[in-house]
């Protein structure tokens, strides 16, 4: 039995791996090569530490690893295009040379995307909702996948007190419009993933409502990425500090998967992979690793 909405083009070749998103839930590890990431606080800012973290995530079962050089928050110091490239591209090169894990780059800049794809990235993860349409042109000129995320404000700008009449309907509408924009620029929808953008220009009530009604977003018919790990809405919902949010992050990821998410962007990869393997078994997507209990 499956609770997941049907997908167009569920079987996809991304980088050097093939995924069947009709029967797979993929964990995306997170590597922030920034000194001021909201979660790791610079732990993977050093090049060797970033590469090690990416390869460790792959060894723990991550199918994708997302590498970022610029925080989403506008409250962090400005990072220019060349500095972002200097942070991201060497990590991409090293990870792509050492592993077949899918390398994703979190960027809104076309030139950073181009250099990253040339270095071995297979996914461009744009958390700004194609505010710069040239990003779609870069992806269209490659065989890479594009993640289109819902957000409203320009890159690194605040959106004070965001308001929606119906957050799910409005997020879905904007995502569908942005998908069409990408298709019009030459990116086939067989190479597009959508992300509703939990906490991005949204408050906690908005993010909880998105999680609750995620299947309505998944009805778009494209693989859906949920980036919920340790976010503010989880902290506000539970009252827990970031260091204590693993359990509620797994709970939120589980609800997202049951609502149609195929890719879960998570900090604690091993725990997330174990949870998704159990979900796949419950949903009938995979057989148990072994059978012994009450079998004799």
Backbone as CSV, one residue per row, in Angstrom:
resi,resn,N_x,N_y,N_z,CA_x,CA_y,CA_z,C_x,C_y,C_z
1,UNK,0.845,-1.187,0.000,0.000,0.000,0.000,0.884,1.242,0.000
2,UNK,0.528,2.231,-0.830,1.291,3.468,-0.877,0.396,4.655,-0.565
3,UNK,0.906,5.555,0.247,0.189,6.784,0.543,0.683,7.934,-0.326
4,UNK,1.625,7.668,-1.210,2.279,8.736,-1.960,1.549,9.009,-3.267
5,UNK,1.319,10.271,-3.612,0.679,10.600,-4.882,1.528,10.118,-6.059
6,UNK,0.898,9.828,-7.203,1.663,9.348,-8.355,2.578,10.417,-8.917
7,UNK,3.648,9.964,-9.561,4.660,10.855,-10.123,4.728,10.716,-11.628
8,UNK,5.026,11.824,-12.292,5.458,11.756,-13.680,6.958,11.445,-13.692
9,UNK,7.384,10.578,-14.565,8.810,10.260,-14.722,9.476,9.936,-13.377
10,UNK,8.992,8.914,-12.663,9.575,8.629,-11.343,10.991,8.071,-11.402
11,UNK,11.348,7.384,-12.489,12.686,6.800,-12.605,13.599,7.830,-13.260
12,UNK,14.646,8.198,-12.534,15.514,9.264,-13.009,16.981,8.898,-12.831
13,UNK,17.755,9.208,-13.843,19.199,9.100,-13.779,19.730,10.470,-13.374
14,UNK,20.317,10.546,-12.188,20.842,11.804,-11.669,22.303,11.573,-11.318
15,UNK,23.187,12.280,-12.001,24.602,12.008,-11.824,24.912,10.583,-12.249
16,UNK,25.548,9.833,-11.365,25.920,8.446,-11.679,25.003,7.435,-11.003
17,UNK,23.873,7.887,-10.502,22.942,6.979,-9.839,21.557,7.066,-10.482
18,UNK,20.822,5.966,-10.373,19.443,5.915,-10.851,18.516,5.760,-9.653
19,UNK,17.456,6.549,-9.633,16.486,6.523,-8.540,15.100,6.235,-9.102
20,UNK,14.340,5.423,-8.377,12.927,5.241,-8.680,12.145,5.880,-7.548
21,UNK,11.725,7.112,-7.760,11.070,7.853,-6.692,9.665,7.355,-6.396
22,UNK,9.177,6.399,-7.190,7.910,5.763,-6.848,8.080,4.783,-5.693
23,UNK,9.318,4.310,-5.502,9.547,3.297,-4.471,10.755,3.597,-3.599
24,UNK,11.273,4.804,-3.663,12.443,5.175,-2.873,12.217,6.497,-2.154
25,UNK,12.726,6.573,-0.944,12.791,7.825,-0.196,14.273,8.071,0.070
26,UNK,14.795,9.138,-0.483,16.235,9.391,-0.494,16.587,10.438,0.556
27,UNK,17.644,10.186,1.301,18.142,11.159,2.264,19.218,12.013,1.600
28,UNK,19.092,13.311,1.750,20.084,14.275,1.274,20.856,14.794,2.485
29,UNK,22.152,14.507,2.535,22.986,15.048,3.594,23.270,16.526,3.354
30,UNK,23.690,17.214,4.398,23.901,18.660,4.343,25.341,18.982,4.729
31,UNK,26.032,19.711,3.858,27.383,20.176,4.158,27.432,21.667,3.890
32,UNK,27.577,22.443,4.951,27.643,23.896,4.825,29.082,24.362,4.970
33,UNK,29.646,24.853,3.871,31.001,25.384,3.963,30.916,26.879,4.271
34,UNK,30.395,27.132,5.454,30.212,28.501,5.941,30.643,28.541,7.403
35,UNK,31.120,29.697,7.863,31.506,29.807,9.270,30.334,30.096,10.187
36,UNK,29.134,30.318,9.594,27.999,30.813,10.374,26.703,30.080,10.062
37,UNK,26.786,28.792,9.721,25.587,28.004,9.486,24.744,27.943,10.753
38,UNK,23.424,27.967,10.589,22.547,28.018,11.758,22.673,26.773,12.627
39,UNK,23.093,25.639,12.039,23.134,24.396,12.813,24.545,23.993,13.212
40,UNK,25.452,23.883,12.228,26.774,23.342,12.572,27.780,24.399,13.004
41,UNK,27.414,25.691,12.841,28.242,26.785,13.361,29.697,26.729,12.875
42,UNK,29.888,26.355,11.613,31.231,26.384,11.040,32.024,25.105,11.166
43,UNK,31.410,24.037,11.645,32.144,22.796,11.847,32.712,22.237,10.545
44,UNK,32.058,22.517,9.416,32.531,21.992,8.126,33.007,23.114,7.209
45,UNK,33.469,24.211,7.796,33.955,25.325,6.974,35.299,25.009,6.328
46,UNK,36.173,24.323,7.038,37.460,23.916,6.475,37.231,22.947,5.312
47,UNK,38.035,23.065,4.265,37.842,22.236,3.077,37.889,20.756,3.407
48,UNK,38.903,20.316,4.125,39.013,18.898,4.448,37.831,18.425,5.278
49,UNK,37.378,19.264,6.207,36.229,18.895,7.036,34.973,18.787,6.197
50,UNK,34.809,19.673,5.221,33.629,19.632,4.358,33.621,18.364,3.501
51,UNK,34.764,18.045,2.914,34.854,16.836,2.081,34.610,15.596,2.934
52,UNK,35.223,15.565,4.105,35.039,14.424,5.013,33.569,14.270,5.400
53,UNK,32.908,15.376,5.701,31.496,15.312,6.088,30.634,14.786,4.949
54,UNK,30.928,15.208,3.719,30.157,14.742,2.571,30.349,13.247,2.347
55,UNK,31.585,12.794,2.419,31.855,11.373,2.193,31.326,10.522,3.349
56,UNK,31.350,11.067,4.561,30.777,10.357,5.704,29.267,10.217,5.540
57,UNK,28.618,11.269,5.055,27.179,11.198,4.800,26.864,10.141,3.747
58,UNK,27.677,10.093,2.694,27.471,9.086,1.652,27.651,7.676,2.216
59,UNK,28.671,7.481,3.035,28.908,6.170,3.633,27.782,5.769,4.570
60,UNK,27.108,6.760,5.172,25.998,6.486,6.091,24.688,6.227,5.353
61,UNK,24.699,6.345,4.031,23.509,6.008,3.253,22.842,7.159,2.540
62,UNK,23.384,8.373,2.633,22.802,9.486,1.887,22.937,9.228,0.390
63,UNK,21.859,9.429,-0.342,21.921,9.311,-1.797,22.363,10.590,-2.457
64,UNK,22.064,11.705,-1.795,22.475,13.030,-2.254,23.228,13.716,-1.125
65,UNK,24.133,14.607,-1.492,24.790,15.490,-0.526,24.689,16.911,-1.059
66,UNK,24.139,17.805,-0.244,23.910,19.192,-0.639,25.001,20.075,-0.051
67,UNK,25.734,20.771,-0.916,26.868,21.596,-0.500,26.513,23.065,-0.689
68,UNK,26.672,23.837,0.365,26.344,25.251,0.288,27.477,26.122,0.785
69,UNK,27.609,27.306,0.188,28.647,28.239,0.603,28.122,29.572,1.087
70,UNK,26.788,29.740,1.047,26.166,30.997,1.474,24.930,30.663,2.300
71,UNK,24.819,31.125,3.536,23.604,30.886,4.311,22.394,31.570,3.682
72,UNK,21.213,30.978,3.885,19.992,31.603,3.381,19.693,32.897,4.128
73,UNK,20.009,32.931,5.420,19.647,34.067,6.262,20.347,35.348,5.825
74,UNK,19.612,36.451,5.699,20.240,37.732,5.382,20.965,38.355,6.575
75,UNK,20.865,37.725,7.734,21.513,38.259,8.930,22.985,37.872,9.030
76,UNK,23.468,37.076,8.094,24.874,36.674,8.082,25.663,37.580,7.130
77,UNK,26.985,37.676,7.293,27.787,38.560,6.432,27.658,38.209,4.950
78,UNK,27.731,39.219,4.116,27.620,39.035,2.672,28.776,38.188,2.137
79,UNK,28.456,37.279,1.224,29.457,36.452,0.549,29.330,36.708,-0.950
80,UNK,30.399,37.173,-1.576,30.376,37.457,-3.005,30.447,36.197,-3.852
81,UNK,30.218,36.383,-5.151,30.171,35.256,-6.079,31.490,34.480,-6.097
82,UNK,32.605,35.172,-6.185,33.893,34.485,-6.283,34.227,33.753,-4.988
83,UNK,33.882,34.356,-3.859,34.125,33.674,-2.592,33.245,32.434,-2.472
84,UNK,31.997,32.535,-2.927,31.115,31.363,-2.898,31.698,30.237,-3.751
85,UNK,32.194,30.581,-4.940,32.818,29.564,-5.793,34.026,28.939,-5.125
86,UNK,34.847,29.766,-4.484,36.034,29.249,-3.807,35.665,28.294,-2.673
87,UNK,34.531,28.520,-2.069,34.090,27.633,-0.996,33.516,26.321,-1.526
88,UNK,32.723,26.415,-2.587,31.910,25.278,-3.015,32.626,24.376,-4.023
89,UNK,33.224,24.962,-5.047,33.740,24.166,-6.159,34.792,23.141,-5.726
90,UNK,35.769,23.472,-4.866,36.732,22.442,-4.456,36.095,21.262,-3.724
91,UNK,35.036,21.511,-2.977,34.338,20.409,-2.301,33.668,19.514,-3.336
92,UNK,33.006,20.137,-4.306,32.351,19.369,-5.367,33.364,18.490,-6.092
93,UNK,34.486,19.068,-6.467,35.507,18.320,-7.194,36.002,17.127,-6.387
94,UNK,36.278,17.343,-5.115,36.831,16.274,-4.281,35.817,15.170,-4.042
95,UNK,34.575,15.535,-3.773,33.551,14.524,-3.499,33.220,13.741,-4.769
96,UNK,33.086,14.435,-5.888,32.777,13.753,-7.151,33.884,12.802,-7.561
97,UNK,35.128,13.125,-7.210,36.253,12.249,-7.550,36.307,11.014,-6.662
98,UNK,35.726,11.093,-5.470,35.865,10.012,-4.494,34.622,9.148,-4.347
99,UNK,33.468,9.585,-4.864,32.218,8.882,-4.602,31.247,9.094,-5.755
100,UNK,30.310,8.153,-5.907,29.254,8.333,-6.899,27.996,8.946,-6.289
101,UNK,28.077,9.407,-5.021,26.940,10.079,-4.418,26.547,11.281,-5.271
102,UNK,25.250,11.568,-5.333,24.794,12.726,-6.093,25.197,13.991,-5.347
103,UNK,25.934,14.855,-6.023,26.376,16.111,-5.426,25.425,17.219,-5.872
104,UNK,24.824,17.856,-4.888,23.929,18.988,-5.112,24.611,20.249,-4.597
105,UNK,24.384,21.360,-5.271,24.930,22.635,-4.815,23.784,23.602,-4.569
106,UNK,23.770,24.140,-3.370,22.762,25.104,-2.939,23.246,26.503,-3.327
107,UNK,22.697,27.039,-4.414,23.106,28.370,-4.879,21.983,29.008,-5.672
108,UNK,21.972,30.346,-5.693,21.023,31.084,-6.522,21.745,31.825,-7.640
109,UNK,23.071,31.636,-7.741,23.858,32.377,-8.719,24.186,31.511,-9.935
110,UNK,23.858,31.977,-11.150,24.105,31.181,-12.356,25.565,30.800,-12.552
111,UNK,26.499,31.720,-12.312,27.908,31.407,-12.550,28.414,30.361,-11.562
112,UNK,27.969,30.434,-10.315,28.348,29.411,-9.333,27.762,28.064,-9.749
113,UNK,26.528,28.078,-10.233,25.906,26.839,-10.700,26.696,26.236,-11.855
114,UNK,27.078,27.075,-12.823,27.826,26.584,-13.983,29.154,25.960,-13.565
115,UNK,29.907,26.676,-12.737,31.199,26.149,-12.297,31.026,24.860,-11.490
116,UNK,29.969,24.777,-10.712,29.716,23.589,-9.906,29.380,22.390,-10.785
117,UNK,28.584,22.620,-11.813,28.252,21.532,-12.734,29.501,21.061,-13.475
118,UNK,30.349,21.984,-13.865,31.599,21.617,-14.535,32.512,20.820,-13.611
119,UNK,32.401,21.058,-12.306,33.237,20.370,-11.324,32.702,19.000,-10.940
120,UNK,31.451,18.692,-11.337,30.917,17.372,-11.051,29.586,17.337,-10.324
121,UNK,28.993,18.486,-10.035,27.669,18.489,-9.413,26.622,17.983,-10.401
122,UNK,25.568,17.373,-9.860,24.492,16.848,-10.706,23.153,17.500,-10.406
123,UNK,23.106,18.314,-9.353,21.869,18.987,-8.950,22.190,20.428,-8.571
124,UNK,21.347,21.361,-8.999,21.405,22.737,-8.522,20.155,22.966,-7.680
125,UNK,20.381,23.318,-6.424,19.309,23.493,-5.450,19.126,24.986,-5.208
126,UNK,18.126,25.570,-5.873,17.898,27.011,-5.788,16.822,27.301,-4.752
127,UNK,17.226,27.837,-3.619,16.271,28.107,-2.549,15.567,29.450,-2.704
128,UNK,15.757,30.122,-3.839,15.127,31.427,-4.047,14.001,31.378,-5.069
129,UNK,13.638,30.193,-5.542,12.509,30.086,-6.461,12.733,30.720,-7.809
130,UNK,13.937,30.530,-8.358,14.291,31.060,-9.679,14.103,32.576,-9.752
131,UNK,14.569,33.271,-8.719,14.564,34.728,-8.796,15.451,35.208,-9.947
132,UNK,16.503,34.464,-10.246,17.352,34.747,-11.409,17.101,33.637,-12.425
133,UNK,16.376,33.957,-13.492,15.964,32.934,-14.455,17.154,32.376,-15.229
134,UNK,18.298,33.077,-15.213,19.470,32.549,-15.904,19.947,31.238,-15.265
135,UNK,19.572,31.010,-14.024,19.910,29.739,-13.384,19.261,28.585,-14.139
136,UNK,18.033,28.774,-14.583,17.364,27.747,-15.377,18.082,27.533,-16.702
137,UNK,18.597,28.611,-17.299,19.330,28.489,-18.557,20.584,27.636,-18.373
138,UNK,21.277,27.838,-17.245,22.480,27.048,-16.973,22.127,25.570,-16.862
139,UNK,21.084,25.259,-16.114,20.697,23.858,-15.950,20.204,23.280,-17.273
140,UNK,19.488,24.075,-18.039,18.982,23.602,-19.331,20.109,23.189,-20.268
141,UNK,21.266,23.829,-20.135,22.412,23.504,-20.985,23.220,22.333,-20.505
142,UNK,22.706,21.609,-19.512,23.396,20.449,-18.955,22.411,19.292,-18.853
143,UNK,22.843,18.205,-18.211,21.904,17.110,-17.930,21.560,17.071,-16.441
144,UNK,21.753,18.191,-15.753,21.554,18.254,-14.307,20.080,18.389,-13.950
145,UNK,19.812,18.157,-12.674,18.479,18.330,-12.090,18.415,19.678,-11.389
146,UNK,17.248,20.313,-11.441,17.014,21.601,-10.802,15.989,21.443,-9.691
147,UNK,16.349,21.880,-8.485,15.396,21.939,-7.381,14.854,23.363,-7.316
148,UNK,13.538,23.485,-7.430,12.870,24.783,-7.355,12.159,24.866,-6.006
149,UNK,12.565,25.842,-5.212,12.049,26.000,-3.862,11.143,27.222,-3.775
150,UNK,10.066,27.088,-3.003,9.203,28.244,-2.782,9.842,29.208,-1.793
151,UNK,10.054,30.430,-2.234,10.378,31.547,-1.349,9.968,32.809,-2.094
152,UNK,9.737,33.880,-1.358,9.157,35.080,-1.960,10.123,36.251,-2.032
153,UNK,10.923,36.445,-0.996,11.811,37.609,-0.947,12.996,37.419,-1.887
154,UNK,13.582,38.504,-2.389,14.825,38.388,-3.150,15.912,37.745,-2.282
155,UNK,16.936,37.178,-2.916,18.002,36.525,-2.139,18.563,37.435,-1.062
156,UNK,18.683,36.860,0.142,19.293,37.528,1.292,18.548,38.805,1.689
157,UNK,17.226,38.787,1.517,16.376,39.885,1.975,15.304,39.325,2.916
158,UNK,14.968,40.096,3.936,13.907,39.706,4.852,12.535,39.918,4.214
159,UNK,11.584,39.090,4.630,10.177,39.312,4.319,9.461,39.393,5.669
160,UNK,9.320,40.597,6.220,8.752,40.718,7.565,7.301,40.232,7.628
161,UNK,6.992,39.473,8.655,5.635,39.020,8.938,4.939,38.500,7.685
162,UNK,5.429,37.428,7.077,4.800,36.899,5.858,3.348,36.500,6.115
163,UNK,2.499,36.775,5.131,1.074,36.478,5.264,0.595,35.712,4.040
164,UNK,-0.252,34.731,4.271,-0.876,33.946,3.203,-2.351,33.772,3.548
165,UNK,-3.207,33.835,2.548,-4.608,33.490,2.785,-4.748,31.983,2.967
166,UNK,-4.036,31.221,2.142,-3.974,29.751,2.263,-2.569,29.360,1.822
167,UNK,-1.702,29.095,2.783,-0.288,28.919,2.470,-0.067,27.757,1.510
168,UNK,-0.811,26.678,1.647,-0.589,25.508,0.793,-0.982,25.818,-0.650
169,UNK,-2.153,26.413,-0.820,-2.610,26.757,-2.170,-1.656,27.734,-2.847
170,UNK,-1.190,28.731,-2.087,-0.318,29.748,-2.674,1.073,29.197,-2.970
171,UNK,1.586,28.351,-2.096,2.881,27.722,-2.362,2.796,26.838,-3.599
172,UNK,1.738,26.046,-3.683,1.575,25.156,-4.838,1.476,25.956,-6.134
173,UNK,0.722,27.052,-6.104,0.536,27.856,-7.315,1.871,28.450,-7.781
174,UNK,2.644,28.992,-6.842,3.920,29.591,-7.233,4.883,28.527,-7.750
175,UNK,4.919,27.377,-7.099,5.803,26.308,-7.574,5.431,25.883,-8.987
176,UNK,4.147,25.739,-9.252,3.723,25.350,-10.598,4.110,26.418,-11.623
177,UNK,3.983,27.684,-11.243,4.387,28.767,-12.155,5.890,28.720,-12.420
178,UNK,6.681,28.474,-11.373,8.141,28.439,-11.526,8.584,27.207,-12.314
179,UNK,7.887,26.095,-12.119,8.190,24.909,-12.927,7.950,25.209,-14.396
180,UNK,6.836,25.861,-14.700,6.546,26.198,-16.100,7.596,27.150,-16.656
181,UNK,8.044,28.102,-15.824,9.104,29.012,-16.256,10.366,28.241,-16.606
182,UNK,10.741,27.279,-15.758,11.937,26.482,-16.030,11.770,25.658,-17.304
183,UNK,10.591,25.080,-17.490,10.333,24.298,-18.704,10.427,25.200,-19.934
184,UNK,9.868,26.391,-19.831,9.933,27.334,-20.948,11.369,27.742,-21.276
185,UNK,12.253,27.690,-20.273,13.661,28.034,-20.487,14.489,26.812,-20.906
186,UNK,13.833,25.649,-21.051,14.531,24.492,-21.599,14.839,23.369,-20.632
187,UNK,14.388,23.475,-19.372,14.602,22.392,-18.412,13.379,21.477,-18.444
188,UNK,13.498,20.243,-18.904,12.328,19.367,-18.935,11.858,19.041,-17.517
189,UNK,10.559,18.841,-17.342,10.087,18.567,-15.989,10.578,17.227,-15.460
190,UNK,11.129,16.391,-16.345,11.750,15.139,-15.895,13.072,15.395,-15.184
191,UNK,13.526,16.659,-15.158,14.743,17.023,-14.430,14.466,18.118,-13.396
192,UNK,13.218,18.173,-12.923,12.847,19.177,-11.934,12.332,18.500,-10.668
193,UNK,12.750,19.031,-9.528,12.274,18.636,-8.201,11.721,19.892,-7.547
194,UNK,10.666,19.746,-6.753,10.088,20.909,-6.078,10.250,20.790,-4.569
195,UNK,10.339,21.950,-3.922,10.522,22.035,-2.465,9.598,23.143,-1.955
196,UNK,8.683,22.840,-1.029,7.752,23.875,-0.546,8.408,24.936,0.317
197,UNK,9.652,24.731,0.742,10.393,25.771,1.430,9.952,26.011,2.864
198,UNK,9.929,24.948,3.662,9.602,25.106,5.072,10.446,26.221,5.700
199,UNK,9.812,27.118,6.403,10.440,28.227,7.142,10.979,29.340,6.244
200,UNK,11.031,29.155,4.950,11.565,30.193,4.069,10.455,31.189,3.766
201,UNK,10.549,32.385,4.341,9.496,33.387,4.221,8.155,32.857,4.728
202,UNK,8.228,32.052,5.782,7.039,31.477,6.402,7.251,31.423,7.904
203,UNK,6.186,31.537,8.672,6.307,31.360,10.109,6.009,29.911,10.487
204,UNK,6.065,29.618,11.762,5.895,28.233,12.216,4.521,27.679,11.870
205,UNK,3.484,28.484,12.002,2.142,27.997,11.663,2.053,27.642,10.176
206,UNK,2.699,28.437,9.332,2.726,28.130,7.900,3.442,26.811,7.644
207,UNK,4.608,26.620,8.277,5.387,25.409,8.041,4.670,24.166,8.555
208,UNK,3.985,24.282,9.681,3.202,23.151,10.194,2.054,22.818,9.246
209,UNK,1.400,23.828,8.710,0.304,23.586,7.772,0.818,22.938,6.486
210,UNK,1.985,23.387,5.998,2.581,22.745,4.825,2.865,21.273,5.090
211,UNK,3.409,20.983,6.257,3.726,19.594,6.607,2.458,18.764,6.676
212,UNK,1.429,19.313,7.276,0.155,18.614,7.462,-0.506,18.298,6.124
213,UNK,-0.371,19.207,5.168,-1.080,19.077,3.887,-0.102,18.907,2.721
214,UNK,1.036,18.282,2.998,2.081,18.199,1.972,1.627,17.428,0.739
215,UNK,0.706,16.488,0.908,0.250,15.711,-0.249,-0.368,16.604,-1.319
216,UNK,-0.904,17.761,-0.926,-1.470,18.675,-1.917,-0.371,19.277,-2.792
217,UNK,0.813,19.477,-2.211,1.954,19.945,-3.002,2.487,18.803,-3.860
218,UNK,2.543,17.612,-3.281,3.049,16.452,-4.026,2.182,16.134,-5.235
219,UNK,0.929,16.555,-5.203,0.039,16.317,-6.339,0.504,17.030,-7.607
220,UNK,1.467,17.922,-7.495,2.058,18.531,-8.694,2.588,17.434,-9.616
221,UNK,3.041,16.316,-9.019,3.474,15.176,-9.815,4.958,15.089,-10.050
222,UNK,5.723,15.986,-9.422,7.176,15.949,-9.519,7.753,15.518,-8.177
223,UNK,8.928,14.891,-8.170,9.534,14.529,-6.885,9.623,15.745,-5.975
224,UNK,9.324,15.523,-4.710,9.251,16.615,-3.748,10.356,16.461,-2.720
225,UNK,11.069,17.550,-2.473,12.125,17.587,-1.464,11.592,18.326,-0.239
226,UNK,11.820,17.752,0.941,11.436,18.413,2.190,12.697,18.708,2.995
227,UNK,12.948,19.988,3.226,14.118,20.422,3.993,13.621,20.922,5.347
228,UNK,13.544,20.019,6.312,12.909,20.357,7.589,13.851,20.183,8.782
229,UNK,15.010,19.639,8.572,15.892,19.219,9.662,16.285,20.364,10.586
230,UNK,15.920,20.239,11.865,16.353,21.160,12.924,15.912,22.599,12.722
231,UNK,14.904,22.821,11.902,14.529,24.193,11.572,13.781,24.871,12.727
232,UNK,13.571,26.179,12.554,12.950,26.964,13.611,11.542,26.475,13.935
233,UNK,10.775,26.062,12.923,9.409,25.630,13.220,9.408,24.388,14.109
234,UNK,10.434,23.568,14.004,10.537,22.398,14.875,10.890,22.838,16.293
235,UNK,11.786,23.802,16.410,12.122,24.327,17.727,10.943,25.015,18.392
236,UNK,10.215,25.829,17.624,9.080,26.532,18.204,7.939,25.583,18.543
237,UNK,7.752,24.535,17.747,6.678,23.576,18.020,6.950,22.748,19.270
238,UNK,8.234,22.501,19.550,8.594,21.601,20.655,9.233,22.306,21.841
239,UNK,9.732,23.509,21.628,10.465,24.205,22.677,11.876,23.706,22.874
240,UNK,12.389,22.899,21.930,13.707,22.286,22.073,14.788,23.116,21.387
241,UNK,15.977,23.107,21.991,17.140,23.739,21.381,17.562,22.958,20.138
242,UNK,18.334,23.599,19.257,18.748,22.942,18.011,19.457,21.622,18.268
243,UNK,20.248,21.559,19.300,21.005,20.340,19.577,20.116,19.188,20.020
244,UNK,18.856,19.448,20.329,17.941,18.424,20.835,16.799,18.123,19.874
245,UNK,16.932,18.490,18.623,15.799,18.399,17.694,15.821,17.175,16.781
246,UNK,16.685,16.198,17.053,16.737,15.042,16.165,15.403,14.312,16.121
247,UNK,14.855,13.961,17.285,13.604,13.188,17.307,12.460,13.923,16.603
248,UNK,12.205,15.199,16.923,11.127,15.869,16.192,11.438,16.092,14.708
249,UNK,12.713,16.212,14.361,13.062,16.307,12.936,12.716,15.015,12.214
250,UNK,13.006,13.878,12.834,12.638,12.582,12.246,11.125,12.451,12.146
251,UNK,10.411,12.909,13.184,8.948,12.849,13.146,8.401,13.682,11.990
252,UNK,8.925,14.902,11.833,8.468,15.761,10.741,8.824,15.160,9.386
253,UNK,10.015,14.576,9.287,10.426,13.948,8.033,9.515,12.774,7.689
254,UNK,9.120,12.020,8.696,8.221,10.881,8.475,6.877,11.350,7.940
255,UNK,6.325,12.398,8.553,5.049,12.929,8.073,5.196,13.442,6.642
256,UNK,6.315,14.103,6.348,6.549,14.588,4.988,6.631,13.425,3.993
257,UNK,7.326,12.365,4.370,7.440,11.215,3.473,6.070,10.590,3.205
258,UNK,5.257,10.463,4.242,3.918,9.915,4.062,3.042,10.854,3.240
259,UNK,3.396,12.137,3.218,2.672,13.100,2.404,3.200,13.240,0.994
260,UNK,4.262,12.508,0.667,4.741,12.508,-0.712,6.165,12.928,-0.927
261,UNK,6.885,13.339,0.127,8.281,13.734,-0.064,9.125,12.534,-0.460
262,UNK,9.939,12.703,-1.483,10.839,11.632,-1.940,12.276,11.875,-1.510
263,UNK,12.629,13.127,-1.245,13.985,13.479,-0.821,13.866,14.243,0.497
264,UNK,14.598,13.798,1.510,14.571,14.414,2.826,15.946,15.007,3.109
265,UNK,16.007,16.312,3.244,17.283,17.010,3.488,17.516,17.047,4.999
266,UNK,18.524,16.277,5.465,18.676,16.038,6.894,20.126,16.215,7.340
267,UNK,20.315,16.756,8.547,21.647,16.880,9.123,22.177,15.547,9.640
268,UNK,21.379,14.833,10.417,21.807,13.574,11.035,21.466,12.421,10.095
269,UNK,22.394,12.107,9.204,22.100,11.217,8.087,21.809,9.789,8.546
270,UNK,22.616,9.224,9.417,22.439,7.823,9.794,21.051,7.576,10.383
271,UNK,20.616,8.448,11.273,19.289,8.289,11.868,18.195,8.452,10.819
272,UNK,18.366,9.409,9.923,17.369,9.644,8.884,17.291,8.464,7.925
273,UNK,18.439,7.899,7.563,18.450,6.744,6.666,17.747,5.555,7.325
274,UNK,18.016,5.299,8.607,17.346,4.204,9.305,15.836,4.410,9.307
275,UNK,15.400,5.652,9.541,13.969,5.938,9.551,13.344,5.728,8.179
276,UNK,14.031,6.169,7.120,13.467,6.006,5.782,13.441,4.545,5.354
277,UNK,14.426,3.752,5.779,14.391,2.330,5.436,13.179,1.655,6.085
278,UNK,12.883,2.059,7.326,11.703,1.509,7.986,10.429,1.959,7.287
279,UNK,10.371,3.218,6.897,9.222,3.719,6.157,9.022,2.950,4.852
280,UNK,10.115,2.726,4.133,10.015,1.988,2.866,9.486,0.577,3.097
281,UNK,9.912,-0.062,4.180,9.431,-1.410,4.482,7.945,-1.390,4.829
282,UNK,7.526,-0.425,5.646,6.112,-0.321,6.013,5.249,-0.071,4.790
283,UNK,5.710,0.781,3.896,4.948,1.119,2.700,5.002,0.037,1.629
284,UNK,5.797,-0.998,1.849,5.911,-2.080,0.874,6.847,-1.781,-0.268
285,UNK,7.712,-0.786,-0.100,8.653,-0.424,-1.152,9.884,-1.314,-1.154
286,UNK,10.169,-1.961,-0.039,11.354,-2.812,0.059,11.063,-3.965,0.994
287,UNK,11.791,-5.069,0.782,11.657,-6.231,1.655,12.482,-6.025,2.922
288,UNK,12.102,-6.682,4.014,12.954,-6.630,5.204,14.351,-7.150,4.908
289,UNK,15.319,-6.707,5.691,16.696,-7.168,5.530,16.813,-8.662,5.799
290,UNK,16.044,-9.150,6.728,15.996,-10.591,6.996,14.701,-10.896,7.725
291,UNK,14.319,-12.186,7.752,13.116,-12.651,8.442,13.529,-13.778,9.398
292,UNK,13.210,-13.601,10.656,13.506,-14.631,11.655,12.369,-14.762,12.669
293,UNK,11.838,-13.642,13.143,10.845,-13.650,14.209,9.600,-14.450,13.814
294,UNK,9.293,-15.481,14.609,8.103,-16.335,14.416,8.040,-16.977,13.032
295,UNK,9.216,-17.200,12.438,9.268,-17.839,11.128,9.505,-19.350,11.234
296,UNK,9.791,-19.834,12.424,10.051,-21.266,12.599,8.986,-21.890,13.496
